[in-house]
Amino acid sequence: SLSTGWIAMAWATSALTQLAGAVALERRGRGEGIEEGSLTVDGPKLAVQTIPGLQSQLVCPGDVVSAEPGALRGRGVVERADGKLVATTCGVVEHVNKLLYVRPLKHRYAGSVGDVVVGRIVEVQTDRWAVEIGTAQLAYLHLGAIHLPGNVQRRRTDEDTLRIREFFDENDLISAEVQKVQESGELALQTRNSRYGKLQNGVLACVPSVYVRRQAQHLVNLPRVGVMVVLGNNGWVWVCAPPKVAGSGRQETINFSQMDVRYQKVHPDMRERISRVRNSVLCLVGYGLEVTPDSITFLYERSQKLQLQAWELLDTARCESAGLVESLVAATQSTEH
């Protein structure tokens, strides 16, 4: 519902409240709109508690944004003939020093240096791989930018070029880091760190990239769940069984490489947990909530307490009737306060 969705946005936008008062909006319309302390849509007032500092930052195309004198116009903002700045996209107004821009609520992933991404190999070329990560162009992973099995440190040779398919082949799923963004928008990836490499024994969930922000850890073992997740900044989330490798799993050790992880049979209990975590990710996005290890763990444990099956997390009616939505709203409000 509208009221539930408005309140649920607080979880994903808690950082925005710190920017209250940075900008002011002039919204054109028929005199109807957002009132102080409530949300008004076409006349009737809904009893919805508003989020402090958030209303003045959500904009739609055509909204006039007035800022301090000398503000610099950034992405998503144009200057009108009368000198006022107007938003050109739905999003959130961001103010960095004197730069004013609009961050879209939903957009195609563009990529930034240092982002952790999950992608699929779509083509093997002479000395590089073409990787699909959801961007407008394919990203590329060069042979010299990968972590060799066994933590071997040496220059790549012609023999490595001939054995390129032994490292990655078509349709392999990998985790990588954005190393460089070309002027054309093409991304160069690298997997030199032992944490990155081929992904096995799991399932992929694709969500809009805006729901996965930069975090302290993107490759996380959920402690109370026993499942590992790779939160790609491109919105691709990999959920899998923790790799069983002598060398303490995902930790950076001198003898461990993610490329050493092999396919293994996943027992039914682990499959159920993986499915529940994946569906928890999709459920969070369905209610407009940010995907983080804490939010995934909360929804996972709450769904178990409410005795919901893993597949029921994808059914909106069942989630609402079981009280899962109310739990999410309550958790959102407690996080804000």
C-alpha positions in Angstrom: 0.0 0.0 0.0 1.0 3.7 -0.4 1.3 4.3 3.4 3.4 1.2 3.9 5.7 2.0 1.0 6.2 5.6 2.1 7.2 4.5 5.6 9.4 1.7 4.4 11.5 4.1 2.4 13.0 5.4 5.6 15.3 2.4 6.0 16.8 2.9 2.6 17.2 6.7 3.0 18.3 7.2 6.6 21.4 9.1 5.4 19.3 11.7 3.7 18.0 13.1 6.9 21.4 14.6 7.6 21.0 16.9 4.6 17.7 18.5 5.7 17.6 22.2 5.0 20.3 22.1 2.3 17.8 22.7 -0.5 14.3 24.0 -0.9 11.8 22.9 -3.5 9.1 24.8 -5.4 6.6 22.2 -6.6 4.1 23.3 -9.3 0.6 21.8 -9.2 -3.0 22.5 -8.3 -2.2 23.5 -4.8 -2.4 19.9 -3.5 0.7 18.0 -2.3 2.7 17.2 0.8 1.7 18.9 4.0 3.7 19.2 7.2 3.3 16.0 9.3 1.1 14.1 6.8 0.9 13.0 3.1 -2.0 14.4 1.0 -2.9 12.9 -2.3 -5.8 14.5 -4.3 -7.5 16.0 -1.3 -7.9 13.2 1.4 -5.3 13.2 4.2 -3.5 9.9 5.0 -2.5 9.3 8.6 1.2 8.7 7.7 4.0 10.1 9.8 6.5 11.8 7.5 10.2 11.4 7.5 12.0 14.5 8.9 14.3 16.1 6.3 13.2 13.8 3.4 10.3 15.7 1.9 12.4 18.6 0.8 14.7 16.3 -1.2 12.5 14.0 -3.3 11.9 15.7 -6.7 10.1 14.9 -9.9 10.7 16.2 -13.4 9.8 19.9 -13.5 10.3 20.6 -9.9 12.2 23.9 -9.3 15.1 23.5 -7.0 16.4 26.7 -5.4 19.8 26.6 -3.6 22.3 29.0 -2.2 23.7 31.6 -4.6 26.6 30.2 -6.7 25.5 26.6 -6.6 26.9 24.5 -9.4 24.5 22.6 -11.7 25.1 18.8 -11.8 23.6 15.7 -13.3 19.8 15.7 -13.4 19.4 19.5 -13.2 19.0 22.1 -15.9 18.8 25.9 -15.7 15.7 27.6 -16.8 15.5 30.9 -18.7 14.7 32.7 -15.5 17.9 31.3 -13.9 16.1 28.7 -11.6 17.4 25.1 -11.5 14.9 22.5 -12.5 15.0 18.7 -11.9 14.9 16.5 -15.1 14.5 13.1 -13.4 12.8 11.5 -10.4 15.2 11.2 -7.6 16.8 12.6 -4.5 18.5 16.0 -4.4 22.2 15.6 -3.3 24.3 18.6 -2.2 28.1 18.2 -2.2 29.8 21.5 -1.3 28.4 23.8 -4.0 27.5 21.0 -6.4 23.8 20.3 -6.7 22.6 17.2 -8.6 19.7 14.6 -8.5 20.4 11.0 -7.8 17.9 8.9 -9.8 15.7 6.5 -7.8 16.1 3.9 -10.5 18.7 3.8 -13.3 21.0 1.6 -15.2 24.3 0.8 -13.4 27.2 2.9 -14.7 30.1 1.8 -12.4 32.7 3.5 -10.3 36.3 2.6 -9.5 36.3 0.3 -6.4 32.8 -1.1 -6.9 32.4 -4.8 -6.2 30.3 -6.4 -9.0 28.9 -9.8 -9.9 28.9 -10.6 -13.6 28.6 -13.4 -16.2 31.2 -14.3 -18.8 29.6 -13.9 -22.2 32.7 -14.1 -24.5 36.3 -15.4 -24.3 38.7 -13.4 -26.4 42.4 -13.6 -27.1 43.7 -12.2 -23.8 40.5 -11.0 -22.0 36.9 -11.9 -21.1 33.8 -9.9 -22.0 31.6 -9.7 -18.9 27.9 -8.8 -18.6 27.3 -6.8 -15.4 24.2 -4.8 -16.4 25.9 -1.8 -17.8 25.1 -0.2 -21.2 28.4 -1.7 -22.5 30.1 -5.0 -21.7 32.9 -4.9 -19.1 36.2 -6.5 -19.8 38.5 -8.6 -17.6 42.1 -8.9 -18.9 44.2 -11.9 -18.4 46.8 -9.9 -16.5 44.2 -8.6 -14.0 43.3 -12.0 -12.6 44.4 -13.9 -9.5 46.2 -17.1 -10.6 45.3 -20.4 -8.8 47.6 -21.2 -5.9 48.5 -17.5 -5.4 51.2 -17.7 -8.1 52.9 -14.3 -8.6 54.4 -14.1 -12.1 54.0 -12.5 -15.5 51.4 -13.9 -17.9 52.8 -15.9 -20.7 51.6 -17.3 -24.1 50.9 -20.5 -22.3 48.4 -18.7 -20.1 46.7 -17.3 -23.2 46.3 -20.8 -24.6 44.8 -22.0 -21.3 42.5 -19.0 -20.9 39.3 -21.1 -20.8 40.7 -23.0 -17.9 40.4 -19.9 -15.8 37.0 -18.6 -16.9 34.7 -19.9 -19.6 31.4 -18.7 -21.1 28.5 -18.5 -18.7 30.7 -18.6 -15.6 29.6 -16.2 -12.9 32.3 -14.2 -11.2 32.8 -11.6 -8.6 35.2 -8.8 -9.4 36.2 -5.2 -8.7 36.0 -2.2 -11.0 39.6 -1.2 -11.7 39.1 1.6 -14.2 36.3 3.5 -16.0 37.2 4.4 -19.6 36.1 7.7 -21.2 33.7 5.8 -23.4 32.0 4.3 -20.2 33.6 0.9 -20.7 34.6 -0.7 -17.4 37.9 -2.6 -16.8 37.6 -5.3 -14.0 40.2 -7.1 -11.9 40.2 -10.2 -9.7 43.8 -9.9 -8.4 42.5 -10.2 -4.8 41.9 -13.8 -3.6 38.4 -12.9 -2.5 37.3 -12.5 -6.1 36.9 -15.1 -8.8 34.4 -17.8 -10.0 31.2 -18.2 -8.0 29.8 -21.7 -7.4 27.1 -23.6 -5.4 24.5 -20.8 -5.2 21.8 -18.8 -6.9 21.7 -15.3 -8.4 19.2 -12.5 -7.6 19.1 -9.5 -9.8 17.7 -6.2 -8.4 18.0 -2.5 -9.3 21.5 -1.3 -8.4 20.1 1.6 -6.3 19.2 -0.9 -3.5 22.8 -2.0 -3.1 25.0 0.9 -1.9 28.7 0.8 -1.1 29.2 -0.9 2.3 32.0 -1.9 4.5 31.8 -5.5 3.3 30.3 -6.8 0.1 31.3 -10.5 0.5 29.7 -11.5 3.8 29.1 -14.7 5.6 25.8 -14.3 7.4 26.7 -15.6 10.9 23.3 -16.7 12.2 22.2 -18.0 8.8 25.2 -20.0 7.6 25.0 -18.6 4.0 27.4 -16.4 2.1 26.2 -13.4 0.1 28.1 -11.3 -2.5 26.4 -7.9 -2.7 27.3 -6.5 -6.1 27.0 -2.8 -6.5 25.5 -3.5 -9.9 22.5 -5.0 -8.2 23.5 -8.6 -8.8 23.4 -10.5 -5.5 25.0 -14.0 -5.3 23.7 -16.3 -2.5 25.7 -19.5 -2.0 27.0 -22.1 0.5 30.2 -20.9 2.2 33.1 -22.4 0.3 34.8 -25.3 2.1 38.5 -24.7 1.4 41.4 -25.4 3.6 42.5 -21.9 4.3 39.5 -20.5 6.2 37.1 -19.9 3.3 36.8 -16.4 2.1 39.6 -14.9 4.2 42.7 -13.6 2.4 45.3 -16.3 3.1 48.4 -17.1 1.2 47.1 -20.5 0.1 43.6 -19.6 -0.8 42.1 -18.5 -4.1 38.4 -18.2 -4.9 39.3 -19.9 -8.2 40.2 -23.0 -6.2 36.6 -23.4 -5.1 34.9 -26.2 -7.0 31.3 -27.4 -7.5 30.0 -29.4 -4.6 26.7 -31.1 -3.8 24.5 -28.8 -1.7 22.4 -30.7 0.8 18.6 -29.9 1.0 18.8 -27.9 4.3 21.4 -25.5 2.8 19.4 -25.2 -0.4 16.3 -24.1 1.7 18.4 -21.5 3.5 19.9 -20.2 0.2 16.4 -20.0 -1.3 15.1 -18.1 1.8 18.0 -15.6 1.7 17.5 -15.0 -2.0 13.7 -14.5 -1.6 14.4 -12.2 1.4 16.5 -10.0 -0.9 13.7 -9.8 -3.5 11.2 -9.1 -0.7 13.2 -6.2 0.6 13.5 -4.7 -2.8 9.7 -5.2 -3.3 9.1 -3.0 -0.4 11.7 -0.4 -1.3 14.2 -1.3 1.4 18.0 -1.3 1.0 19.7 -4.6 0.8 22.3 -5.0 3.6 23.5 -8.0 5.6 21.5 -6.7 8.6 18.3 -6.2 6.7 18.6 -9.7 5.0 19.3 -11.3 8.4 16.3 -9.5 10.0 13.9 -10.6 7.3 15.2 -14.1 7.2 14.8 -14.6 11.0 11.4 -12.8 11.1 10.0 -15.0 8.3 11.0 -18.1 10.2 9.3 -16.9 13.4 6.1 -16.2 11.4 6.4 -19.7 9.9 6.5 -18.5 6.4 7.9 -20.9 3.7 10.7 -19.6 1.5 8.5 -19.3 -1.5 5.9 -17.3 0.4 8.3 -14.4 0.7 7.6 -13.7 -3.0 3.8 -13.6 -2.3 2.8 -10.1 -1.2 -0.6 -11.1 0.0 0.8 -13.9 2.2 3.5 -11.6 3.6 0.9 -9.0 4.6 -1.5 -11.4 6.1 1.3 -13.0 8.2 2.3 -9.6 9.6 5.7 -9.5 7.9 5.0 -6.0 6.4 4.2 -4.6 9.9 7.4 -6.0 11.2 9.4 -4.3 8.5 7.7 -1.0 9.1 8.3 -1.3 12.9 11.9 -2.1 12.3 12.2 0.9 9.9 10.7 3.2 12.5 13.0 1.9 15.3 16.0 2.3 13.0 15.1 6.0 12.4 14.5 6.7 16.1 
